[in-house]
Amino acid sequence: MFIHTLFSLRRKFLLFSFLCSPAFFFAQTTSEICDNGLDDDGDGLIDCYDQDCTCTGQCDEFYYTTCNADCYYIPPCGQITLGVQWTADAETGTYSTLAAGDMDNDGIPDVVTYRVDAPDIFIFDGATGATKVHIVAPTDWPGGTAPAIADLDHDGFGELVMVGFDRLLYCYEHDGTLKYTSAIQVGYAPRYRFSVPNIADFDHDGWAEINVGNQVFNGQTGALLASGGPGVSAGEHPARVAVGFSFASPVAMDVLPDSFCPDCGGLEIVAGNQVLSVNLVSGAVTPEVTAPAPLPTVLPA
């Protein structure tokens, strides 16, 4: 219906152009006016979406721009040859997601990883691949799919946080010393042992928290601060839940205005089809926005 109407309008437009072309071309604007909500030059792009406007200074605050900055660099086209910079001197797991950051404050980024099939966590020198730290984790390791790193205690050195197979949070210092183990398990079922922790400052007090699923833990002690419960989305992949495990991968960010809800003053948790507010004082994690459930996917026969 829409396509038919569109073609009908196109035929009428062409007919009008043929009959009245002198007047039409006389009235057509050759460049876009950037603030009138119209497609003045007829190229299908309106106002700041049009490239005629993006480099004029009128659309500098617009979220979309194709205007190149003065320092913009376009690399030359050609064949790229990849080479091995270094090879680590310790074996890591093929399913291990890497985290990179300067853990020991020596000015050189380090690579943090672990083995899925053995209780080993490694911190490699990012410049050489040499093993700086080898952590032999608890015997029921491994668990989570990736380490998260940050300077949680403001001592100038990085810490790493992972979820163990026992669903507890483990936090290690940059030198491999165990800083703490959480007293409360992550999540609400065994599959949550595969969760990936996020590190974010939910209440903007300068001290980061650890977010796993719809739970928030104290970044310095591992104490549970807030939890949404099993009835609230944790950002899991439904297909993986169906087969018995899942990666709970929410995002912590400020997506709702402070005035939207009583607990929207800090960061929210975007988990699956829900946006959750967080109150670290009361411990409440509350769905504030819920997107409609997706329609079932029908695969071709």
Beta strands, then each sheet from edge to edge (+ up, - down):
strand 1: 99-101
strand 2: 110-114
strand 3: 120-125
strand 4: 131-136
strand 5: 148-150
strand 6: 159-163
strand 7: 169-172
strand 8: 178-181
strand 9: 198-200
strand 10: 209-212
strand 11: 215-218
strand 12: 224-227
strand 13: 251-253
strand 14: 268-271
strand 15: 274-279
strand 16: 284-290
sheet 1: 1+ 2- 3+ 4-
sheet 2: 5+ 6- 7+ 8-
sheet 3: 9+ 10- 11+ 12-
sheet 4: 13+ 14- 15+ 16-
end
